[in-house]
Amino acid sequence: MLSPKSKALLKRLANPLKPSLSLGKGPIDDRLVEALDKALKAHELVKVRVLASVAANKNELAGEIARKSASELVAVIGRVAILYKPRKENPSIVL
């Protein structure tokens, strides 16, 4: 669980980032989780865009993605979710 100060720091660090993945109408499958895991291992902090065509609740989708990828949901801003997962070795973001 992230503290409010940690979330504020991560949101500030995520501000200049572009979304790495886009979530469309399709289900959250293993391919999406695999791509997200790869991005999180490389960058630790990732933005995921939920496309406007998705009818489901964006907050619920972001929570489900975070659970399936074993990452922390930092925030949902508009249709963009910010996810964080520290590396086990040599983390580049120290909270």
C-alpha positions as CSV (number, residue, x, y, z in Angstrom):
1,M,0.0,0.0,0.0
2,L,1.4,3.4,-1.0
3,S,1.3,6.4,1.3
4,P,-0.2,9.6,0.1
5,K,3.3,11.2,-0.2
6,S,4.5,8.3,-2.3
7,K,1.4,8.5,-4.5
8,A,2.1,12.3,-5.0
9,L,5.7,11.6,-5.9
10,L,4.8,8.9,-8.4
11,K,2.1,11.1,-10.0
12,R,4.6,13.8,-10.4
13,L,7.1,11.4,-12.0
14,A,4.4,10.0,-14.3
15,N,3.3,13.4,-15.5
16,P,5.7,13.6,-18.5
17,L,5.2,9.9,-19.5
18,K,3.2,8.8,-22.5
19,P,0.8,5.9,-22.1
20,S,2.6,2.6,-22.8
21,L,-0.4,0.4,-23.3
22,S,-4.0,0.9,-24.5
23,L,-6.9,-1.1,-23.2
24,G,-9.7,-1.6,-25.7
25,K,-13.0,-3.5,-25.8
26,G,-11.3,-6.9,-25.5
27,P,-10.9,-8.7,-22.3
28,I,-7.9,-8.4,-20.0
29,D,-6.0,-11.4,-21.2
30,D,-2.6,-13.0,-20.6
31,R,-1.1,-11.1,-23.5
32,L,-2.0,-7.7,-22.0
33,V,-0.8,-8.7,-18.6
34,E,2.5,-10.0,-20.1
35,A,3.1,-6.7,-22.0
36,L,2.3,-4.8,-18.9
37,D,4.7,-6.9,-16.8
38,K,7.4,-6.3,-19.4
39,A,6.8,-2.5,-19.3
40,L,6.8,-2.5,-15.5
41,K,10.1,-4.4,-15.3
42,A,11.7,-2.0,-17.7
43,H,10.3,1.3,-16.3
44,E,8.7,0.6,-12.9
45,L,6.1,3.4,-13.6
46,V,3.7,2.9,-16.5
47,K,0.6,4.7,-17.8
48,V,-2.2,2.6,-19.3
49,R,-4.9,4.4,-21.4
50,V,-8.5,3.1,-21.3
51,L,-10.0,3.8,-24.7
52,A,-13.3,5.8,-24.9
53,S,-15.0,2.9,-26.6
54,V,-14.8,0.8,-23.4
55,A,-18.2,0.8,-21.7
56,A,-16.9,-0.7,-18.4
57,N,-16.0,1.4,-15.4
58,K,-12.5,2.7,-15.8
59,N,-11.7,2.5,-12.1
60,E,-12.7,-1.1,-11.9
61,L,-10.7,-2.0,-15.0
62,A,-7.6,-0.2,-13.6
63,G,-8.0,-2.1,-10.3
64,E,-8.3,-5.4,-12.2
65,I,-5.2,-4.7,-14.2
66,A,-3.3,-3.8,-11.1
67,R,-4.3,-7.1,-9.4
68,K,-3.5,-9.2,-12.4
69,S,-0.1,-7.6,-12.8
70,A,0.7,-7.5,-9.0
71,S,1.3,-3.8,-9.2
72,E,0.1,-0.8,-7.3
73,L,-2.6,1.5,-8.7
74,V,-1.2,5.0,-8.1
75,A,-4.1,6.9,-9.6
76,V,-6.7,7.1,-12.3
77,I,-6.8,10.5,-14.0
78,G,-9.4,10.7,-16.7
79,R,-9.0,7.6,-18.8
80,V,-5.4,7.0,-17.9
81,A,-4.3,4.7,-15.1
82,I,-0.9,5.0,-13.5
83,L,0.7,1.8,-12.2
84,Y,3.8,1.2,-10.2
85,K,5.8,-2.0,-9.5
86,P,9.3,-1.6,-8.0
87,R,12.1,-3.8,-9.4
88,K,13.5,-6.4,-7.0
89,E,17.0,-5.5,-8.0
90,N,18.3,-2.0,-8.6
91,P,15.0,0.0,-8.3
92,S,15.3,3.3,-10.1
93,I,12.5,4.9,-8.1
94,V,13.1,4.9,-4.3
95,L,10.1,5.8,-2.1
